[in-house]
Amino acid sequence: MPTFADLGLSTPLVEAVAHLGYSSPTPIQEQAIPELLAGRDVIGQAQTGTGKTAAFGLPLLEYVDPRDPDVQALVLTPTRELCIQVTQAIRAYGERRGVGVVAVFGGAPIRSQVAQLKAGAQVVVGTVGRVMDLMSRHQLVVSSVRFVVLDEADEMLDLGFLEDVETILSRAPGGRQTALFSATMPQEIRQLAEARMLDPVTVKVRAATLTIDTVEHFFVDAADREKPEALARVIEAEKPTQAIVFVRTKIGVDRLARVLDGRGVRVKALHGDMSQGSRDGVMIAFKDGRERLLVATDVAARGLDISGVTHVINYDPPNSPEIYVHRIGRTGRVGRSGRAITVITPKQHRDLEAIERHASIKIAEWSAEEARPERRREAAARAAAAATTPAPGGPDAPPAESAPAETAPLEIALVETAPPETAAPDLTPSVPVADDEPPQPRRPRHTKPHAGPNGRLTTLIIGAGRLQGLEPADVVGAIVDRSRLKGEEVTGVRILERFALASVPSARAEEVVERLRGHDVRGVPLLLEVARP
């Protein structure tokens, strides 16, 4: 198995990935990095969780000159959440080279992003809409860009951004290098590649080689009116550690969340019509393990590629087999097993057969009896025993070492969850989980205000807690909505019995207190004060 040094990366980048805990490249990295280092345009077809951020991020950083203040590389993403994750990852990879990376996205003050651009940024990661806005204001100039990446191009198509992407590419230099990554390859994406890329090399990681082999697949038959009841039975029997329930529409997400809540099943909803503060609060709480069940649309769940998801439930079957593979790629990660359960009506069996043919899998009928945790453990033990039994007359084959996933250094983290062997929670910002990365080791616990990614932090005391029904998502949402802080600036949230704690940048602490004082959350007026040493 090749190493990152074998792929042609420079010593600082090899040392950076080693520091982040990567031992060997994933298949998409192994194939794409040498082609990009050779200066070729690359089309990468791969699902989320395959390590594609490093596949384009590391070669991109090789081209960037830290001494040149101009924007030299541009990464376009379809959503704010993906923009933040990619930014964090590239910052981690390029830290030893002193490369400036700036994220630009909607839902945050454009003035502060303009200031960051003026301060100097060699790499800009941005959502399509905000990049267009900054270009129209002449605050982002792409005439010196040498490297352009389109990440999740099929998602840009689904969101209607393709025309804007064409405009951005038309303003970048003709001699640039372009990389396009997409889980699927619709005709419109192929046409874009033909028009805007120069003799591209196609690198493809087939779905069957991803996490699909570590996932068990099931279906549940239910008439339309019986689907909520069927879903409640599945959740009760499976007892997932964490699960994402996919619903096709935003209205459907809200409706299902209300139905489950009425049945006593605690869930959180996530879709694009929610305020940015509410979305941040829900996503961060789910990433940190504070929420167990998430009901979401495909687009809204883009930023939730984490290793702790044990179940993916398709309440609404996906529109295509490719989307099925993309959804279930959110479980069975980093060597763990996962379970994918699809609720279908009798008329949808043909769709299920199409998924089986596409992914070369067998989707079995779900049984509540087989779903019992002890039965699942027995089945896992039998499978492990069979996997370690040598073939008759053949040599013992060691188990394959799973390739590492990508990691980024700064998460929009809210709550630090203690590792299993540690009871005490950590109030420092957590190390991120972006694009299927395992969490990094925690830093030592702090008892005083500490320095975070935005400078010094100050802890706030909030006069409401679990007794008042307060949740981490409520705290983040309230602070972001009322004070205009960004989600990643609110860290170290802890919900205690009668009060809560949250850390914010020290320079904004008094302002946050004033803006939130008396603001109602769940019918409770918030009483805030700065925690004094």
C-alpha positions in Angstrom: 0.0 0.0 0.0 1.5 3.4 -1.0 2.2 6.2 1.5 1.4 9.8 1.0 5.1 10.4 0.3 4.9 7.9 -2.5 2.2 10.0 -4.2 4.6 12.9 -4.7 3.6 15.2 -1.9 6.2 17.6 -0.3 7.6 17.0 3.2 5.5 19.7 5.0 2.2 18.2 3.7 3.3 14.6 4.4 4.2 15.7 7.9 0.8 17.4 8.3 -1.2 14.4 7.3 0.9 12.2 9.6 0.3 14.6 12.4 -3.5 14.3 11.7 -3.2 10.6 12.1 -3.4 9.4 8.4 -1.2 6.3 7.8 -2.1 5.7 4.1 -4.2 7.2 1.3 -7.7 6.2 0.5 -8.4 4.9 -3.1 -9.7 8.3 -4.3 -6.6 10.0 -2.9 -4.2 7.4 -4.3 -5.7 7.9 -7.8 -6.4 11.6 -7.9 -3.4 13.2 -6.1 -0.7 12.1 -8.6 -2.8 13.3 -11.5 -3.5 16.7 -9.9 0.2 17.0 -9.0 1.1 16.4 -12.6 -1.1 19.4 -13.6 -4.0 17.5 -15.2 -7.6 18.4 -14.9 -9.4 15.7 -12.9 -13.0 14.5 -12.7 -13.5 12.5 -9.5 -16.6 10.4 -9.0 -16.8 9.4 -5.4 -19.3 9.3 -2.5 -19.0 11.3 0.7 -16.6 9.7 3.2 -14.0 8.5 0.7 -11.5 11.2 1.5 -12.0 13.5 -1.5 -11.3 16.7 0.5 -7.7 15.6 0.9 -7.7 14.3 -2.6 -8.0 17.8 -4.0 -6.9 19.8 -0.9 -3.3 18.4 -0.7 -2.4 19.0 -4.4 -4.0 22.4 -4.2 -1.8 23.4 -1.4 1.3 22.3 -3.3 0.5 25.0 -5.9 -0.1 27.8 -3.5 2.7 30.3 -2.7 2.3 31.6 0.9 4.3 34.7 0.0 1.9 35.8 -2.7 -1.2 37.5 -1.1 -3.4 37.1 -4.1 -6.2 34.4 -4.3 -4.5 31.5 -6.0 -7.1 28.7 -5.4 -10.9 28.7 -5.3 -13.1 25.8 -4.0 -16.8 26.1 -4.7 -19.3 24.2 -2.5 -23.0 23.9 -2.7 -23.8 24.5 1.0 -22.6 26.5 4.0 -21.9 23.4 6.1 -19.7 21.8 3.5 -17.9 25.1 3.0 -17.0 25.2 6.7 -15.9 21.6 6.7 -13.7 21.9 3.6 -12.2 25.1 5.0 -11.3 23.4 8.3 -9.7 20.5 6.5 -7.5 22.6 4.1 -6.4 24.8 7.1 -5.3 21.7 8.8 -3.4 20.4 5.8 -1.7 23.7 5.1 -0.9 24.9 8.6 2.8 24.0 8.3 3.1 26.0 5.1 1.4 29.2 6.5 -1.3 29.3 3.8 -4.2 31.6 4.4 -7.6 30.0 3.9 -10.8 32.0 4.1 -14.4 30.7 4.0 -17.1 32.8 2.4 -20.8 31.8 2.7 -24.3 33.1 3.1 -25.9 33.5 6.5 -22.9 35.4 7.9 -22.0 39.1 7.7 -20.4 39.8 4.4 -18.4 42.7 5.9 -16.3 40.4 8.0 -15.6 38.1 5.1 -14.5 41.1 3.0 -12.1 42.1 5.8 -10.6 38.6 5.8 -10.1 38.7 2.0 -8.4 42.1 2.3 -6.1 40.7 5.0 -4.8 38.2 2.5 -6.0 34.8 1.5 -4.3 32.4 -0.9 -7.2 29.9 -0.8 -10.9 30.9 -0.8 -13.6 28.3 -0.1 -17.1 29.5 -0.8 -20.7 28.8 -1.6 -21.6 29.7 -5.1 -24.0 32.5 -4.1 -21.6 34.3 -1.8 -18.8 34.0 -4.3 -21.0 35.6 -7.0 -22.0 38.4 -4.5 -18.4 39.1 -3.6 -17.3 39.1 -7.3 -20.1 41.5 -8.2 -18.9 43.9 -5.4 -15.3 43.6 -6.8 -14.2 42.3 -3.4 -13.2 38.9 -4.7 -11.0 38.9 -7.8 -10.3 35.5 -9.5 -8.0 36.7 -12.3 -5.0 35.2 -10.5 -6.6 31.9 -9.6 -4.6 28.9 -10.8 -6.6 26.1 -9.2 -10.4 25.7 -9.2 -12.3 22.9 -7.4 -16.0 22.1 -7.8 -17.0 20.0 -4.8 -20.3 18.1 -4.9 -21.1 19.3 -8.4 -24.3 17.2 -8.6 -25.6 19.0 -5.5 -24.9 22.4 -7.2 -27.0 21.2 -10.1 -29.8 20.1 -7.8 -29.8 23.5 -6.1 -29.9 25.4 -9.4 -26.4 26.9 -9.2 -24.9 25.5 -12.4 -25.4 28.8 -14.4 -23.6 30.7 -11.7 -20.8 28.1 -11.7 -20.4 28.7 -15.4 -20.1 32.4 -14.8 -17.4 32.0 -12.1 -15.4 29.6 -14.3 -15.7 32.0 -17.3 -14.0 34.7 -15.2 -11.1 32.5 -14.0 -8.0 32.3 -16.2 -8.2 29.9 -19.1 -4.9 28.3 -18.1 -6.1 27.2 -14.7 -6.2 23.7 -13.4 -9.7 22.4 -12.6 -10.9 19.5 -10.4 -14.5 18.4 -10.3 -15.8 16.0 -7.7 -19.3 14.6 -7.7 -21.1 11.6 -6.3 -23.2 11.2 -9.5 -22.6 12.3 -13.1 -25.8 13.7 -14.6 -25.6 14.8 -18.2 -25.5 18.5 -17.2 -22.3 17.9 -15.2 -20.7 16.0 -18.0 -21.5 18.9 -20.4 -20.0 21.4 -17.9 -16.8 19.3 -17.7 -16.5 19.1 -21.5 -17.0 22.9 -21.8 -14.8 24.1 -19.0 -12.1 21.4 -18.5 -9.1 20.5 -20.6 -8.8 16.8 -21.5 -9.7 15.7 -17.9 -8.7 12.4 -16.4 -11.6 10.5 -14.8 -11.0 8.9 -11.4 -13.9 6.8 -10.1 -14.4 4.9 -6.9 -17.2 2.6 -7.3 -20.0 2.6 -4.7 -19.5 -1.1 -4.0 -16.0 -0.4 -2.7 -17.1 2.2 -0.2 -18.8 1.7 3.1 -21.6 -0.3 1.5 -20.0 -3.6 2.5 -20.0 -2.7 6.1 -23.8 -1.9 6.1 -26.7 -4.3 6.5 -29.6 -3.5 4.3 -33.3 -4.0 5.1 -36.7 -2.9 3.9 -40.1 -2.5 5.7 -43.4 -2.8 3.8 -46.0 -0.3 4.8 -48.9 1.5 3.2 -48.6 5.3 3.0 -50.9 5.9 6.0 -49.0 3.3 8.1 -45.5 4.6 7.5 -45.2 6.6 10.7 -46.3 3.6 12.8 -43.8 1.4 10.9 -41.0 3.9 11.5 -41.8 4.1 15.2 -41.6 0.3 15.4 -38.2 0.3 13.7 -36.8 2.9 16.0 -38.1 1.1 19.1 -36.7 -2.2 18.0 -33.4 -1.0 16.6 -32.5 1.4 19.5 -30.0 3.3 17.3 -27.1 5.1 19.0 -27.6 7.8 16.3 -29.8 7.7 13.2 -30.6 10.0 10.3 -34.1 9.6 8.9 -34.3 10.9 5.4 -37.5 12.5 4.1 -37.9 13.9 0.6 -39.4 17.3 1.3 -39.1 20.1 3.9 -42.8 19.9 4.6 -42.5 16.2 5.1 -39.6 16.6 7.6 -41.7 19.0 9.7 -44.8 16.7 9.5 -42.9 13.6 10.5 -41.1 15.3 13.3 -44.4 16.4 14.8 -45.9 12.9 14.4 -42.9 11.2 16.1 -42.9 13.8 18.9 -46.6 13.1 19.5 -45.7 9.5 19.9 -43.1 10.3 22.5 -40.1 9.8 20.2 -37.6 12.7 20.6 -36.3 13.9 17.3 -34.8 17.0 15.7 -35.7 18.3 12.3 -33.3 19.8 9.8 -34.1 21.5 6.5 -33.3 24.5 4.5 -36.3 26.7 5.6 -35.0 26.8 9.2 -33.0 29.9 10.3 -29.3 29.5 10.1 -28.9 29.7 13.9 -31.4 26.9 14.4 -29.7 24.8 11.7 -26.3 25.3 13.3 -27.7 24.4 16.8 -29.3 21.2 15.5 -26.3 20.1 13.5 -23.8 20.8 16.2 -25.8 19.0 18.9 -26.2 16.0 16.6 -22.5 15.9 15.7 -21.6 16.0 19.4 -23.9 13.1 20.2 -26.4 15.2 22.2 -29.2 14.3 19.8 -30.0 10.7 18.9 -32.5 11.0 16.0 -32.4 13.5 13.2 -35.1 13.9 10.5 -33.7 15.7 7.5 -33.8 16.3 3.8 -30.8 15.2 1.6 -29.5 18.7 1.1 -29.7 19.7 4.8 -27.9 16.6 5.9 -24.8 17.4 3.7 -22.7 18.5 6.7 -23.4 15.5 8.8 -20.8 13.0 7.6 -19.7 11.7 11.0 -18.6 8.3 12.3 -21.2 7.9 15.1 -24.2 7.3 12.9 -25.3 3.7 13.4 -28.5 3.8 11.3 -29.8 5.4 8.2 -33.5 5.1 7.7 -35.1 6.0 4.4 -38.6 7.1 5.4 -39.0 8.2 1.8 -37.1 6.0 -0.6 -34.5 8.0 -2.7 -35.2 9.1 -6.2 -32.3 7.1 -7.7 -30.0 4.2 -6.7 -27.1 6.7 -6.6 -28.8 8.7 -3.9 -29.4 5.5 -1.9 -25.7 4.8 -1.9 -24.9 8.3 -1.0 -27.4 8.3 2.0 -26.2 5.0 3.4 -22.6 6.1 3.2 -23.3 8.1 6.3 -23.3 4.9 8.4 -20.9 1.9 8.6 -17.9 4.3 8.8 -14.3 3.9 9.9 -14.5 0.1 10.2 -17.8 0.1 12.1 -20.9 -1.7 11.0 -24.1 0.1 10.2 -27.7 -0.6 9.3 -29.8 0.9 6.5 -33.6 0.5 6.6 -35.9 1.6 3.9 -39.7 2.0 4.3 -41.5 1.2 1.1 -45.0 0.9 -0.2 -46.0 -2.2 -2.2 -45.7 -0.1 -5.4 -42.0 0.7 -4.7 -40.6 -2.8 -4.9 -39.2 -2.2 -8.4 -37.3 0.8 -7.0 -35.8 -1.5 -4.4 -34.7 -4.0 -7.1 -33.0 -1.2 -9.0 -31.0 -0.3 -5.9 -30.0 -3.9 -5.5 -28.8 -4.2 -9.1 -26.9 -0.9 -9.0 -25.1 -1.5 -5.7 -24.8 -5.3 -6.0 -26.4 -5.9 -2.7 -29.3 -7.9 -1.2 -31.9 -5.9 0.7 -33.7 -8.3 3.2 -37.0 -7.9 4.8 -36.7 -6.3 8.2 -37.7 -8.3 11.3 -38.2 -6.8 14.8 -36.9 -10.0 16.3 -33.6 -9.9 14.4 -33.2 -6.2 15.2 -32.8 -6.9 19.0 -29.3 -5.7 20.1 -28.3 -9.2 21.5 -29.3 -10.9 18.2 -27.3 -8.3 16.3 -24.2 -8.9 18.5 -24.5 -12.6 17.9 -24.7 -12.1 14.2 -21.7 -9.8 14.2 -19.7 -12.4 16.3 -20.5 -15.1 13.8 -19.5 -12.9 10.9 -16.2 -12.0 12.6 -15.5 -15.6 13.2 -16.2 -16.6 9.6 -14.0 -13.7 8.4 -11.0 -14.9 10.4 -11.3 -18.6 9.5 -8.7 -19.4 6.9 -9.8 -21.0 3.6 -9.2 -24.8 3.4 -5.6 -25.4 2.4 -4.8 -21.7 2.1 -2.6 -19.4 4.1 -4.1 -17.2 6.8 -5.0 -13.9 5.4 -4.7 -10.9 7.7 -7.8 -8.6 7.9 -7.5 -5.6 5.6 -6.6 -2.4 7.2 -9.2 0.2 6.6 -8.0 3.4 5.0 -8.2 6.5 7.1 -10.8 9.2 6.5 -10.0 12.9 6.4 -9.9 15.1 9.5 -10.0 18.9 9.9 -8.7 20.8 13.0 -11.4 23.3 13.9 -15.0 22.2 14.3 -18.1 24.3 14.6 -18.3 22.3 17.8 -20.7 23.0 20.6 -20.4 20.3 23.3 -17.3 18.3 24.0 -18.3 14.7 24.7 -16.0 12.8 27.0 -14.5 9.6 25.7 -16.0 6.4 27.1 -13.2 5.9 29.7 -13.5 9.5 31.0 -16.4 10.7 33.0 -15.5 14.4 33.1 -16.7 16.6 30.2 -14.2 18.9 28.4 -15.3 22.5 27.8 -12.7 23.2 25.1 -13.8 23.4 21.4 -13.9 19.8 20.0 -11.7 18.6 17.2 -13.8 18.3 14.1 -15.5 15.5 12.3 -15.7 16.5 8.7 -16.4 14.2 5.8 -16.2 10.9 7.8 -13.3 11.7 10.0 -12.7 10.0 13.4 -12.4 12.5 16.3 -8.9 13.7 17.2 -7.5 13.3 20.8 -9.0 15.9 23.2 -6.9 18.6 24.6 -6.3 18.9 28.4 -9.3 20.1 30.3 -9.4 23.9 31.0 -10.9 25.5 34.1 -10.2 29.1 33.0 -11.2 31.1 29.9 -9.2 29.7 27.0 -8.0 30.7 23.6 -10.0 29.2 20.7 -10.0 29.6 16.9 -11.3 33.1 17.2 -9.0 34.3 20.0 -9.7 34.4 23.7 -13.0 32.9 24.9 -15.2 34.0 27.8 -17.7 31.7 29.5 -21.3 32.8 30.0 -23.7 31.6 32.7 -27.3 31.2 31.5 -30.0 31.0 34.2 -31.9 28.1 32.8 -31.1 24.4 32.4 -32.5 20.9 32.0 -35.4 21.7 34.4 -36.7 24.3 32.0 -36.3 22.0 29.0 -33.2 23.9 27.6 -31.1 22.0 25.1 -27.7 22.7 23.5 -29.4 23.5 20.1 -31.5 26.2 21.9 -28.4 27.9 23.3 -26.5 28.0 20.0 -29.6 29.0 18.1 -30.5 31.9 20.4 -26.9 33.3 20.5 -26.4 33.1 16.7 -29.8 34.5 15.9 -29.7 37.4 18.4 -26.0 38.4 18.5 -25.0 37.5 14.9 -22.1 35.4 16.0 -21.3 32.5 13.7 -22.1 28.9 14.9 -18.5 28.0 15.1 -17.9 30.9 17.6 -20.2 29.4 20.2 -18.3 26.6 22.0 -18.2 24.6 25.2 -22.0 24.5 25.8 -23.1 22.5 28.9 -26.7 22.1 30.0 -26.8 21.5 33.8 -29.9 21.0 36.0 -30.7 24.7 36.7 -28.3 26.6 34.5 -26.2 26.3 31.4 -22.7 27.4 30.3 -21.4 28.6 26.9 -18.2 30.1 25.7 -18.0 33.0 23.2 -15.2 35.3 21.9 -14.2 37.5 24.8 -14.5 40.7 22.7 -18.2 40.0 22.1 -19.2 38.5 25.5 -20.8 41.6 27.0 -22.6 42.3 23.8 -24.0 38.8 23.8 -25.2 39.2 27.3 -27.0 42.4 26.5 -28.6 41.1 23.3 -29.9 37.9 24.9 -30.9 39.1 28.4 -34.6 38.5 28.8 -35.0 36.8 25.4 -37.5 33.9 25.6 -36.4 30.4 24.8 -39.1 27.7 25.3 -41.1 30.3 27.2 -38.3 30.9 29.6 -36.6 34.4 29.7 -32.8 34.0 29.6 -30.8 35.6 32.4 -27.1 35.8 31.4 -24.0 37.0 33.0 -20.2 36.7 32.4 -18.5 34.1 34.6 -15.9 35.8 36.6 -12.6 34.0 37.6 
